[in-house]
Amino acid sequence: MTTPPSSLPEKPDDTPVPLRRLLVVGLLPMITAACTSTRFDGRTAVEQPWPLLSHYTAMYSEIDDGDEIIAAIDVSKIDRRYLRQLVDYPTHERVGTIVVDPYQRFLYLVQENGQAMRYGIGVAKAGLEYEGDGVIGRKARWPNWAPTLAMIEREPERYRPLAAGMLGGIDNPLGARALYLYKNGKDTLYRIHGTTEPWSIGKSVSSGCIRLFNHDIIDLYQRVQPGSRVVVLGENPSQPASV
């Protein structure tokens, strides 16, 4: 004799069929909203799927860099546009070229098949002064730093005590890595570097050139070599605008 799965009779669903349909339909937007977020582009609200948070949490987790420990970044508090990601980027520039768009606050490393690795950046007045091309003249790990004369004149109380410079380290304004832009064999004084202020990515800050999250400058540093071409776009670039 076979025992039924349950000796209790099933409770009939006495909800009218049309009402049940309305309830299901009403729940769909809430289910969908759990895995999407709304971006307002100035004209219409567009539903954009939020990439897996765990992917970015791992990408920006704590780094043991030998001499220094780089703290994890709370990516839930960062505008996801400025997190490292592969994007479509049709361009005439060859693979391996760095394209800096200081006005849109992005840096692109051109990849194959019309794509680029995109990094969020922070900029300052100094980062907006240079326009044109150059090459990476040298790279440095945990670089030393000293304020320029212009920085000292602009903010003497802040920078004069540091005029002799700082050794590389976790508190150094250049962060974990630096790329130095040269043109015609000369240092342009234009730098692409890390930062001690992750909150400044995507913003215009008081001093410095082009800054990335320390996690991102380490990634970029590993991908490029001295001699790599760098293009810094002007305010009205011919490159495609980013969204």
LINTAKA-V224430 format. One line per field, one symbol per residue. phi: phi as a letter, one per 40 degrees, with the letter a starting at -180 (. if undefined). A space follows every 50 residues. Layout:
phi->???
This chain:
phi->.cccdacccccccccdddcccccccccdccccccbbbcbccgbbcbcbcc ddcccccccbcdbccgcbbcccbcccbbdccccdacbcacacccdgccbb bcccgbbbbcbcggbacbbcbbbadccbccahbabccabacfccaacccc ccccbdccbccbdcgbccicccdcgcaabbcbafgbccgcbbacacbdcc cgbbbcahbbbbdddcccccdccbbdgccbbbcccbcccccbb
